[in-house]
């Protein structure tokens, strides 16, 4: 039982928590899950170590957004515009749009894929989540949107249960860490895809704006960092669970070593040996739909908040659609466009890996501007400095380097 002194601290943390956990639950979106499953199906457990190493990397990147949001009370695009001018703000937003559009499409394609498994018409499987998202955002406050996102996103934890049900061999997992085929170009592409699946531009925009919209200040920074760390651990546990489950089933059977997984149906099949065809599909479907719904909400809000940042127009969930028409209009536009695109072009799931590699390609721009702001645009006592600054530089540099090698492999230049 917690002692009396710890209860106020827990209460304060729970009031502060949210932006970090929500963005990390969205991080395990459909594209990320398919990337992790592809990794397990093609290469067994050998990419699991990367998922573990990405926990501190993910935390460091998103901690910078906590620092910027709590210290300035401004969104990411607004800070870039204030310190480096509108041109760089629009360039950064363009990167967000590219990554965001790819993410929106993959989320809707994942939901449509689950609908296809159960014979649900695409008009319903795409229209219903789009309508629910619009209803939630247009009629709710920031707090309500956050609570719903967390409640839905926690269903992603079913993937951990699926990994346990797949009965992986712990000895095989440990042994795989010593056998990483770094000389194989397709393996390096998946390294880049996994990095791009975990660190995405829209996460930076979302968390910083969510911190501002929630009204968190510098005195909340410590708890906001803890929220971010917990979210990073949860995110990578889910990614690791999908990889393990795919490796222990499809990978061990040798069915995924050549072409891997390309559709949601292929991914659902990974859990059939563990839970049976019906239960495996139901549990998997719940996890995918939850992941997709949270990611759709987060990515669309990031795009809407980012648009308000770079244009200077009102952009808050605490304002009504009449008070912030551009913000709500941008949100509605990207949600509707994503649903229509998947309805008209049904085979977009195959783009998942390419989307994650594209995210890796955008890393130098996203991380470069983020680090510049964190080291130069804050008051001296709140900047990234000292030994931690060099940790940020080193971690970011190595992450970008590995990502770029995989990107070059993917386009045939290595």
N, C-alpha and C positions, 0 to 999 in steps of 0.2 A: 504493500500500500504506500502511496506517496505521502511524505510528511507534509505538515501544514505549510512549511516555508516554500516547498516546491510548487504548491498549487497556484499561487499568483504567477510564477514564471511560466508554468504550463498554459495558464489562461492567456497570458500575453502572447506567447508563441502561437497559440491557435488563432488568435485574432490577427496576427501578422501573416501567418502561413497562407499559402494559396497560389500566388503567382509562380513560384518556383515549382511546386508540385504539379500544377496544371500544365505548364509548358513542358515538363518532363514526361507527363503522361501523353501529351500530344507528340512528343519526340518519337515515341514508339508507335508511329502511324503505320498505315498499310504498306507503304513503300519500304519503311525500315524493317518491318517484320518479314516481308518477302525477301529482302536483302539478307537478313540474318538466317532465314530458312535456306536460302540458296547457298549460303556459306556452309551450313551444316550438311546439306545434301551433297554438295560437290567435294568438300574438303574435310568432312568429319568434324572433329572437335578442334582442329588446328587454329581456327580463327576465334576460339573462345577467349584466349588470352588477350586478344585485341579488345574484346568487349570489356574485360576487366580494366585494362589500361585506360580505356576511354572514360572511366568514372572520374578520376581527378581532372582529366583534360576538359570534360564537359562541365565540371564544377567551376574550374578556373575561368572558362569563357563566360559562363552565365553569372559568375560572381561579379564580373566587371559591369554587367548591366544593373546588378543590385547597387553597386557603388554609384554608378552614374544616375540612376533613377532616384535613389534616396538622397543623394547629395544636391541634386539640381531641381528635382520636381519637373523635369522635362523629358519628353519622349526622345528616342534615338535619332530620328530624322530631324527633329527640331534642334537638337544639340549640334548635329552636323551642319545644319543651315546657319546656326548662330556663329559657329567657330570657323567654318571652312567655306561658307557661301552656298548659294542655292544650286550652283552647278554640281558640286559634290553631293549635295543632298539628293538631287534628282538621280545622279548616277547610282548612289546607294539604293535609292528606292527602286530604280530599274532592276537592280540585282534581286531585290526583294520580290518584285513582281514576277520575274522569271522563275525563281524558286517557288514562290507561292502558287503560281498557276500550275506548275508541275505537281505540287503537293495536293492541291484541290482536286485535280483530275485523278490522281492515284487513290485518294480517299473515296471518291464516288465510285471509281471502278472496283474498289474492294467491296463496298457495300453492294454494288450490283452483282458482283461475283457470288456473294453469299446468297443474295436473292435468287440467282440462277440455280444454286444448289438445291434450294427448296421450292423451286417452281414459282417464285413470285414474279409477276410481270415487272419489267424494268420501270414502267411508268410509276408503279407503286413503290418499288424499292429505292428509286431515286427521288421521287416527289415527296414522300413522307418525311425523310430526314431533312430535306431542304426546307419544307414547311415548318418542321419543328424548330430548326435553327433560327429561321426568320422570326417565328413567334417568340422564342426565348429572348433573342437580342432586342427586338423591337418593343417588347413589353416589360423587360426586366432591368434591374439595376446591375452595377458591376458585381455586387455581392451575390446576387441571385445567379448570375451567369457562372460565377466561380464555383458556387456550391454544386450546381447541376453538373458542371464539367468534372469535378472531383468525384461525385457520386457515380457518374457513368464510367469515368476512366478507371476506377478501382476494379471494374469487371475484367480489366486486362490481366489481373493477377491470376486468372484461370490458366494462363499460359504456363505459370510456374507449376501448377498441378498437372498439366499435360506433360511437362518435362519429367516430373517424378514418375508419372504413369508409364512413360516410355522406357523406364528402367535402364538408364545409361550405366555403363561400366566405369566406375571411378578410376580404375587403373588405366583404361584407354584414354580418359580425359587428361590425366597427368602426363602420360607418355606423349600425347599429341603436342604438348608445349615444346618438346625438343625436336619436332619434325615439322618445320614450316617451310614449304617450297617457295622461298622468296625469289628463286630464279625463274619461276613460271609466270609469264605475263598475265595469264587469266587470273592467277592468284593475286597478283598485285592490283589488278582491276577491282577485285572484290575488297581488298584492303581500302582502296579509295572510296568504293561504294559504301562500305561500312562507316568510314569517317564522315562521308557526306550524309549518311543516314542518321548520324548522331549529332552533328554540329551543323545547323542550318540557319541561314540569314533571318528567316521569319521568327526564330526563337529569340534572337537578340531584340528585334523590334517589339515582339509581344511582351516579353517579361519586363522590359523597361517601361513600356506604356502601362502595363497592368499595375506596376508598382505606383506609378503616378496617379492612375485612376482610382486606386484603392486609398490614396492619401498617405502613403508611407513616407516617413522622413528619415533623416540620418540616425535618429534615436532608435529606429526600427531595423537598422542595417544588420545587426548581429543576428536577430531572429530570422530576417529575410535570407541571410546566408545559410543558416541551418535548414530552412525550408528548401533552399536550392540544393544543398547536399543530400538531404533525404530524397528529394526528387531524382537526383542523378543516380543514386543507388537503386531506387525502384526501377527507373528507366532501363538501366543496364541489366538488372536481374531479369526483366521481361525479355530483353533482346537475347540474353544468354540462354534463357529457357527455350525460346523458339529455336535457336541454333542447336541446342542439345537434343531437343525432341526430333528435329529433322535429321540430325546426325545419327541418332540411336535407332531410327526407323528406316527412312529412305536411304540415308548414307550408308548404313551398315548392310543394307540389302543390295547395295550396288546399283540401285535404280536411278540415282540422281547424279552419278559421277560425270556423265557426259554433258547433258544439256541442263541439268539442274531443274529448278522449279520456275515455271513461267506464268502460271495462273493461280488464282485463289483456289480453284479446284484441286490442283496439284498439291498445294500446301495443306488443304484439308485432309488429303489422303495420307499425309504423314502421320496423322493421329489415329487413323483407323486401326492399325495393329494394337495400339495401346488401349483404346476405349471402345472399339467396335465401330461399325460404319455409321450408325445413327447417332449415338451419344457423342462420338468424336466430332462429327460435323456440327452438332448443336452447340457443344461447349466451345469449339473453335469459332463458330459463327458469332456467338455472343462476344467473344474477345475481339474479333475483327471489327464488328459493328461498333463496339464501344470505343476502340482505338480510333476508328475513322471519324466517329461523331465528334470526339474531343478535338482531334486534329483539324477537322473542318472548321470548328468554332474558333480555334486558336489562330489558324492561318488566315481566315477571313478577317478576323479582328485585327491581326497584325497588318494586313494590307490596308484596312480602313483607317487604323490609327496612323500608319505611316503616311497615308495620303494627307491626313489632316496635319501631320508634322511638317511636311514639305510645302504645303500650300498655305499654312497658317489659318486654316478654317477650323471652326469648333469641332472637337472630336473626342467625346466622352460618353461612356455609357450612363453617366449621371445626368446627361442632357436628353431631352426628348427628340424624336425624329424631326419635329418642327424647329427645334433649336440647333440641331446639327444635321441638316439634310445631306450634306456631302458625305459625312461619316457613315450614316445609315445607308445611303445610296450606294456607296462603294461596297459595303458589306453585302447588300442584296445582289449587286451585280455579279460579284465573283461567285457567290453561292449558286445563283441561277445559271450562270454561264458554265460552271463545272458540271452541274446536273445535266444540262442540255448537251454538252459535248460528249459525255459518256453515253447518253441515250442515242446520239446519232452515230457515234463511232465506237462500237462495242468492244473492240479488242485492245483497248489502251493499257491493260494490265501489263502487257509485255514491255511497257516503257519504264517500269519501276526501277530497274537497275540503272538505266540511263539517267533517270531523274536524280538518283542519288550521286552518281558520278558527276553530274552537272553541279550539284550542290558543292561537291569537293572543288570543282573548278572556280566556284565563287568565293571560296574561303579566303584567298589573299585580300580581296576587296573588303569582305565583311569583317575579318579579324583585324586588318590593317587600320580601318577607321575606328573600330572599337578600342584598340590599344592606344591609338593616338589620343582619343578623347579621355581615356582613363589615366593617361600619363601626363597630359598637358592642359586639359580643359577644366580641371577641378581645382578648388582651393588647395593650397600646398599640403595641408594636413589631411586631406581626403584622397589625394592622388595615390596611384600605384607607384611605390618607390622602394628604394633599398633592395634587399635580397629578393623580395617577392617580385619586384619588377623584372629581374633577370630570370626568375622562374617562369613568369608569363612569357617573356621573349623566347626562352628556350623551348618551352612546351608548344607554343604557337608555331615557332619555326619548324620544329620537327614534324608537327602535325601537318602543316602545309606541304612540307617536303615529301612526306609519304603520300599525301593525297595527290600531289602533282605527278609523281612517278606513275601512279595508277591511272591518272587521266591520260598521260602520254601513251601508256600501254593501250588504253581503251581506244585511242584514235590512231593507233598503229605507228607511232613515232618512236617506239622503243622495242 
